[in-house]
Amino acid sequence: MTKKQKNNLVRCIVSLVLVVALSVTFHFIDVPWWIELPAFLVPYFVVGYDVLLRAAKNIRNGQVFDECFLMTIATVGAIATGEYREGVAVMLFYQIGELFQSIAVGKSRKNIADLMDICPEIANVMHEDGSVTEEDPDDVEIGSIIVVNPGERVPIDGIIVDGDTSLDTSALTGESVPRAAHPGDEIISGCITLSGMIRVKTTKAFEDSTVSKILELVENSSMRKAKAENFISKFAKYYTPIVCFSALALFVIPPVIRLIIGMPADWIDWLMRALTFLVISCPCAVVISVPLSFFGGIGCASSKGILVKGSNYLEALADTDTIVFDKTGTLTKGVFEVQEIFTEEGVSRDYLLDRAANAESASSHPIAESILRAYKKEQNKEVNHNLVHEVEEIAGHGVKVCYKELPDGVIETIDAEEIDGRATHVKLYAGNLRLMKKIGINVSETHDEGTVVYVAESYEQNATNYLGCIVIADELKPTTREAMSGLSKQGIKTIMLTGDSEKAAKRVAETVGVSEYKSELLPGDKVDEVEKLLSSLGNEDDAKRRRLAFVGDGINDAPVLARADIGIAMGAMGSDAAIEAADIVLMDDDPAKISLAMRISRKTLSIVKQNITFAIAVKVLCLLLGALGIANMWLAIFADVGVMVIAVLNATRTLRIKN
């Protein structure tokens, strides 16, 4: 509890004790009103002085119709009619309800606050003379060396240059298993070093580091409200004045009618009915519990490494029934390795790998990197980039380069001029079947395991020769099958998009259990496929239309992430593009988090609907009973405070959604 919450609790307890003591005393001892009234005013002001002050301040500022105004009118009116105990009880239980709400919000804020604690206040900067000074992370320049001691948080993204450690990434990913880190490894801000001092060379400014991006995202999440929240805000704006004037009408019109027809007016009775009507009508339960439910859902998600940019996205995710996955880096690890090499007759394994490595040497694609790793491992040398020029990347097909082949016995370290004079120019091609067909080579697809890179060459004016192919496989993530199974149980249709061949795509789809798959897609085809799927769901302006989410790695998928109803970026630690492009950001590479995010969103929306239905149903019933004179002030207290406490406690269930 905070200091303010403890203070409010003490006030509630003191007021409750005084009310009970006075009620018991005056039950046995008759005293005049001028003694009873001041006696009950003591617990009334003890528990309600701040509500009275807020009401007066709001009236002075022109904000008349709010819950403080309702409570003030209702309690002052009850006391004025001689219902001292009821007047104090209304204020007391209202404050108890507010205390419950404050504690519930505090719990949810703690999850957000734990995330906010990932931001270190200092960075230990090492200078050229070996001295270390504490500096504000904002002042640390890119390329600086910072020292991170055991138990400290990494303040800025960088690369480890010295030292080994294990990292606690739980504040970012929700995972408690430490991760080993060694020299050369990238390290992101917000992690805690558990063992060993490390030196880190910063690669980003503090404002561009992962921790700053995350904090900015969390701080801005409250600005994006769900439709239910926006409805409640508009509802409260018009609802409160309406019930105030309705209560006034209930107090004035029936007595006037009674007078007209010759009956006694019973002003006091109708005043109590109007005051009871006011207490019942207070919209606290709905106004407080709905935003609290969304806030709790976002807080719960953040504690598990799922960052939701706003309650509108949490609400939309609950309405999602189709999730589209990019295969590489999302369902698979995105780490390619050469599995097999198949050569044509007369072509050696080393020759094919050499040609493929030179063709792919200028590409940054993970498949190209896997071929270069295999080349270095098998032939124990690097590609000479001086021998490769006129690189042409053909989107969705592969790569074409011009390679300068030196005669046998000529070393590759000769200068560029001599290379040009003695080299034979060879065109190298590496890519998929579409590339082979494009250059006039007919190759049948015989390998259905993994991604296949076909390699060909042509000497100047000679015909193009097919050399063979390299089979490269990408390993599935350990939780991919579990994730697809979880989504299927929730009634979610899953679709995989990939550039792989039909056979390879079918094998992966059957292995992981996705509902559908689309194969042999060019990079631009993903947006087109998502467009088709969105069209099949109906008019995008239709509020009842089901939603479509796209899951990608956030680096190459920004256009698709932006086009889908919900963009979900996975493995976003250290990825600015992911945090910028997506609506929901998963801080680690676990696909099972998507199923968890779905459960959190649906549970949150379910709780919101429960609270709205319960609160409105009880209030409508009690309002009718109050207007008819059947409900007294004690029932009004339950309809207001009791319903609010129940709704708030129900809203806090969003904090306890388990993995």
Buried (B, 14 or more C-beta within 10 A) or exposed (E): EEEEBEEBBEBBEBBBEBBEEBBEEBEEEEEEEEEBBEBBBBBBEBBBEEBBEBBEEBBEEEEEBBBBBBBBBBBBBBBBBBBBBBBBBBBBBBBBBBBBBBBBBBBBBEBBEBBBEBBBEBBBBBEEEEEEEEBEBEEBEBEBBBBBEEEBBBBBBBBBEEBBBBBBBBBBBBBEEBBEBEEEBEBBBBBBBBBEBBBBBBBBBBEEBBBBBBBEBBEEBBEBBBEBBEBBEEBBEEBBEEBBEBBBEBBBEBBEEBEEEEEEBBBEBBBBBBBBBBBBBBBBBBBBBBBBBBBBBBBBBBBBBBBBBBBBBBBBBBBBEBBBBBBBBBBBBBEBEBBEBBBBEEBEEEBBBBBBBBBBBBBEBBBBBBBBBBBEEBEEEEBBEBBBEEBEBBEBBBBBBBBBBBEEEEEEEBEEEEBEEEBEBBBBBBBBBBBBEBBEBEBEBEBBEBBBBBBBBBEEEEEBBBBBBBBBBBEBBEBBBBBBBBBBEBEBBBBBBBBBBEBBBBBBBEEBBBBEBBBBBEEEBBBBBBEEBBEEBEEEEEEEBEBBBBBBBBBBBBBBBBBBBBBBBBBBBBBBBBBBBBBBBBBBBBBBBBBBBBBBBBBBBBBBEBBBEBBBEBBEBBBEBBBEBEBBBBBBBBBBBBBBBBBBEBBBBBBEBEE
